[in-house]
Amino acid sequence: MATVGVRLSRTTIPLAADEYDELVRRLAQRGPGGVRASRDLQERRALTPEQKPAVLDLLNQWQREVGAEAFGKPLADLRLEMHADVNPHA
């Protein structure tokens, strides 16, 4: 199965291509900031510190929507790393 890396400040999290595509799609639906984050991911750029809280919010909402099991480990790993980036002292 093909994977696509999502670059963060400390690491890159590999997602299955379908998970990545869904992340990009969901971000693109979240207004101008989400569209920029979606574009940055498609261009293989790291997410900016300004984008990370919105992406973390999206991941939290997505996980609540589908449940932890359906969310999957790669997306959960991305959510945890994103949380660590947004809240470094938590």
C-alpha positions as CSV (number, residue, x, y, z in Angstrom):
1,M,0.0,0.0,0.0
2,A,1.3,3.4,-1.0
3,T,2.0,5.9,1.8
4,V,2.4,9.7,1.9
5,G,4.4,11.5,4.6
6,V,3.0,14.4,6.5
7,R,5.9,16.6,7.6
8,L,5.9,18.1,11.1
9,S,8.6,20.0,12.9
10,R,10.1,17.0,14.6
11,T,9.1,14.1,12.4
12,T,7.2,12.8,9.3
13,I,4.2,10.7,9.8
14,P,3.4,8.2,7.0
15,L,-0.3,7.9,6.1
16,A,-1.9,5.4,3.7
17,A,-2.7,7.2,0.5
18,D,-6.5,7.0,1.2
19,E,-6.0,8.5,4.7
20,Y,-3.9,11.3,3.3
21,D,-6.4,12.0,0.5
22,E,-9.2,12.2,3.1
23,L,-7.1,14.6,5.3
24,V,-6.4,16.8,2.3
25,R,-10.1,16.8,1.3
26,R,-11.4,17.6,4.9
27,L,-8.8,20.4,5.2
28,A,-9.9,21.9,1.9
29,Q,-13.5,22.2,3.3
30,R,-12.4,24.2,6.3
31,G,-12.2,27.7,4.8
32,P,-9.1,29.7,3.7
33,G,-6.7,28.4,6.4
34,G,-7.7,24.8,5.7
35,V,-7.3,25.3,1.9
36,R,-3.8,26.7,2.5
37,A,-2.9,23.8,4.8
38,S,-4.4,21.3,2.2
39,R,-2.3,22.9,-0.6
40,D,0.9,22.8,1.6
41,L,0.4,19.1,2.2
42,Q,-0.2,18.5,-1.5
43,E,3.1,20.3,-2.2
44,R,4.9,18.2,0.4
45,R,5.6,21.2,2.7
46,A,5.6,21.0,6.4
47,L,2.6,22.4,8.2
48,T,3.2,25.8,9.7
49,P,2.8,26.6,13.4
50,E,-0.2,28.7,12.5
51,Q,-1.9,25.8,10.7
52,K,-1.3,23.2,13.3
53,P,-4.1,24.1,15.8
54,A,-6.7,24.0,13.0
55,V,-5.3,20.7,11.8
56,L,-5.3,19.3,15.3
57,D,-8.9,20.4,15.7
58,L,-9.8,18.7,12.5
59,L,-8.1,15.5,13.6
60,N,-9.9,15.5,17.0
61,Q,-13.3,16.1,15.3
62,W,-12.6,13.4,12.7
63,Q,-11.6,10.9,15.5
64,R,-14.8,11.7,17.5
65,E,-16.9,11.3,14.3
66,V,-15.6,7.9,13.3
67,G,-14.4,6.4,16.6
68,A,-10.9,5.5,17.7
69,E,-10.8,2.1,16.0
70,A,-11.9,3.4,12.6
71,F,-9.6,6.4,12.9
72,G,-6.6,4.1,12.8
73,K,-3.1,4.2,14.2
74,P,-1.4,6.4,11.6
75,L,-4.0,9.1,12.0
76,A,-3.8,8.7,15.8
77,D,0.0,9.0,15.6
78,L,-0.4,12.2,13.5
79,R,-2.9,13.6,16.0
80,L,-0.5,12.9,19.0
81,E,2.5,14.4,17.2
82,M,0.4,17.4,16.2
83,H,-0.7,17.8,19.9
84,A,2.9,17.7,21.0
85,D,3.8,20.4,18.5
86,V,0.9,22.6,19.5
87,N,1.2,22.0,23.3
88,P,4.9,21.4,23.9
89,H,4.6,21.6,27.7
90,A,1.5,19.4,28.1
